[in-house]
């Protein structure tokens, strides 16, 4: 999917000169992250599952090109990291003691998308692909580290766009992003075993955007 994202971005910029309209803008989204994960512990082999919900405000910058029919290709980038959640748990290693603390963030998030107009009242459908990194931070009594991983996702949504005579526009939309499952493997211990975490992240967002067409 990452190759497809790169291809869409390259196509968008190569086609920009042929499109009638360019748009730039900024947005702010109230985003509800739903993160679920299952950890298989290295000592006991037990599988422990948890789900964390996190509500955050996510800013983004975007650039779009649109043809005469209103079909638009766009790219947005989120300059801020988004907290996915944090938690604490007991140490499962018989050789150590203490609390385990872990958290994760979504970083370097960008999306390539298409806007498909519906009739002529400003309504549109949105579809695209997203790419980001999940950065984990942990303070574990065992000293285990999980590291980071790249993740891709599919985004779908609906919205409404209101244009002004001076080229400015206001937009409101709702989107759902389904990120692919990702696996984190802890560092090997002295017995050559490790903890493994399978994680899945989904996001539901309500976004408000303002911009300028030229």
Helices and strands as residue ranges (DSSP letters): H 2-15, G 16-18, E 21-40, E 47-66, E 72-78, E 82-90, E 99-118, E 123-139, E 148-163, E 168-179, E 182-185, E 196-213
